[in-house]
């Protein structure tokens, strides 16, 4: 997870637009969450567009990534879906 120093403190970069439907993302237009990964051993920040439900993962997903729920259940993901880096 990448943090940037701002005048108000620290901020995490977020995508400005959905790469799938090109909608502007911001307050009320995206859901922010976290996905646990047992493949690479780190958490991925998720930004989900509420217009088309496309999910952007930061850092981006690789072939090693295996997402799992916090309770240990394995998640399924479609190859190619949500593999974009945030475009900040």
GIPEVEN-V634490 format. One record per backbone hydrogen bond with DSSP energy under -1.0 kcal/mol. NH is the residue of the N-H (numbers start at 1). CO is the residue of the C=O. E is the energy in kcal/mol with one decimal. If there is no record, write none. Layout:
NH_CO_E / NH_CO_E
This chain:
4_11_-3.2 / 6_9_-4.2 / 11_4_-2.8 / 18_23_-2.5 / 22_18_-1.7 / 25_16_-3.1 / 29_26_-2.3 / 31_48_-2.4 / 33_46_-2.5 / 35_44_-2.9 / 37_42_-1.0 / 38_66_-2.7 / 44_35_-2.8 / 45_58_-3.2 / 46_33_-2.7 / 47_56_-2.1 / 48_31_-3.0 / 49_54_-2.5 / 50_29_-1.8 / 53_49_-1.8 / 56_47_-2.6 / 58_45_-2.4 / 68_36_-2.4 / 69_73_-3.8 / 72_69_-2.2 / 75_67_-2.4 / 81_78_-2.3 / 88_86_-1.0
